[in-house]
């Protein structure tokens, strides 16, 4: 289940309480992804996107330049944190972990401030 810990300038990154399925998208054993609608609470009709990240030691690092199907003066992308806070997980207990996501990480979207949102994923 997905929980929003820290919102971004237009609200929650993903719908609160969403159930997402993690998958391994390729041959990188530490990489996972899920599919969800970015800023779904705005109800503007954009489709879902894959969001990919990697488990590195005890940190969760989003991949760079991930699309959102949203744009305003440029593409709104998600990626690694803009600030110093990094998502984390416990290798001995993977039932819950956090991901800190750089919102407008490319800086291309003129309508959005570059900031970090944080989500928590809990195994159901």
C-alpha positions in Angstrom: 0.0 0.0 0.0 1.2 3.5 -0.8 1.1 6.3 1.7 2.1 9.9 1.1 4.5 11.1 3.8 5.4 14.5 2.3 3.3 16.2 -0.5 4.6 18.4 -3.3 3.3 21.8 -4.5 0.1 20.3 -6.2 -0.7 17.8 -3.4 0.0 14.1 -3.0 2.4 12.5 -5.5 0.1 9.4 -5.8 -3.4 8.6 -4.5 -3.3 7.9 -0.8 -3.8 4.2 0.0 -3.1 3.0 -3.6 -2.2 -0.6 -4.0 0.7 -1.0 -6.3 2.6 -4.1 -7.5 6.4 -4.0 -7.6 8.1 -5.7 -10.4 11.7 -6.1 -11.6 11.8 -4.3 -15.0 15.0 -5.7 -16.4 18.2 -7.5 -15.5 19.3 -5.2 -12.7 18.5 -7.2 -9.6 18.2 -4.2 -7.3 15.8 -2.3 -9.5 12.0 -2.3 -9.0 9.1 -0.4 -10.5 5.4 0.2 -10.0 2.8 1.8 -12.2 0.6 4.6 -10.9 -0.9 8.0 -11.8 1.2 11.0 -10.7 -1.0 13.7 -9.0 -4.1 11.5 -9.4 -6.0 13.5 -6.9 -6.1 16.4 -9.4 -8.3 14.2 -11.6 -7.1 15.7 -14.9 -7.1 12.4 -16.8 -3.4 11.7 -17.4 -2.5 8.0 -17.8 -0.4 6.0 -15.3 3.4 5.8 -15.7 6.0 3.4 -14.5 8.1 4.7 -11.7 11.5 2.9 -11.2 14.0 2.9 -8.4 16.9 1.0 -7.0 17.8 -0.4 -3.7 21.5 0.6 -3.0 22.9 -0.6 0.4 20.2 0.8 2.7 19.0 3.6 0.4 16.2 3.8 -2.2 17.3 5.8 -5.2 14.8 6.8 -7.9 16.0 6.6 -11.5 16.5 10.0 -13.2 14.2 11.8 -15.7 11.1 9.7 -15.3 8.0 10.9 -17.2 4.7 11.8 -15.6 2.5 12.6 -18.7 2.3 16.1 -17.3 3.8 19.3 -18.7 3.6 23.1 -18.3 6.2 25.1 -20.1 8.2 21.8 -20.2 8.0 18.2 -19.0 7.3 17.5 -15.3 9.7 14.7 -14.4 10.4 12.6 -11.3 13.8 11.4 -10.2 16.4 11.3 -7.4 15.9 13.7 -4.5 16.7 17.3 -5.0 17.6 17.8 -1.3 19.8 15.9 1.0 17.1 13.4 2.3 17.2 9.9 0.8 14.6 7.1 1.0 15.6 4.1 3.0 14.9 0.4 3.7 16.0 -2.3 6.1 17.6 -5.2 4.2 16.5 -7.6 7.1 12.8 -6.4 6.8 11.6 -5.3 3.4 7.9 -5.1 4.5 8.1 -1.3 4.5 10.4 1.3 2.9 10.4 5.0 1.9 11.2 6.7 -1.4 12.1 10.4 -1.5 11.3 11.6 -5.0 12.6 14.7 -6.8 9.5 16.4 -8.2 10.2 18.4 -11.3 13.8 17.1 -10.9 14.8 18.3 -14.3 13.5 21.8 -13.6 11.8 21.9 -17.1 8.2 22.5 -15.9 7.7 26.2 -15.3 4.5 25.6 -13.3 6.1 23.5 -10.6 8.7 24.2 -7.9 11.5 21.6 -7.8 11.0 19.9 -4.5 11.0 16.5 -2.8 8.0 14.3 -2.1 8.2 11.2 0.1 6.1 8.1 -0.1 6.0 4.9 2.0 5.3 1.5 0.6 4.1 -1.2 2.9 3.7 -4.8 1.9 0.1 -6.1 2.1 
